[in-house]
Amino acid sequence: MRFDEQKVTEAAALLLQLRGGCMHYIKLIKLLYIADRQAFSEWGIPISNDNYVSMDHGPVLSQTYNLIKDGGRFWSSYISAPFGDYEIQLNTTLQNKRKLSPAEEDMLSKVFDEFGRENRWKIVDFVHTLPEWKDPGGGSIPISISEILHALNESEENIRAIIAEIDQERKIEERIEIAERV
């Protein structure tokens, strides 16, 4: 359940492909947030495993935002740096999607079908209505998984179980990572 640059690149590339290869990065990051939120709602786990923050234009996947701004080893191979009016584009098609499951691809496609043709500012207006978003007044405020799950009306019992499962997955992945280094 750790952030995976390749997986989020595949998710972003899929959304960019559905949009014709180019999109304003605010719109992309909002679509990715909405997809993660929907995944929490339906499956109890996100697609991106990113950290979430409230920023002036709504919720943001923080590590993905850093990839958009600064690039990354895998990200920059497929997705351009912002240009012009903060547009980003798919540089090349991902041939082998190895990280996204078919269910995650379907989720991203459904989110695109619902929001992808909307103007980015309409999407920003929508995410400003989400209960977990707080106006940061020019900064950023962390959004916890618990806050997202509360906003989705999950029971306290389910929230505790989901967070415990995510924490357990992270611990397992950390142990695997340590073992691979040895």
Beta strands, then each sheet from edge to edge (+ up, - down):
strand 1: 22-24
strand 2: 52-55
strand 3: 58-61
strand 4: 87-89
strand 5: 141-143
sheet 1: 1+ 4-
sheet 2: 3+ 2- 5+
end
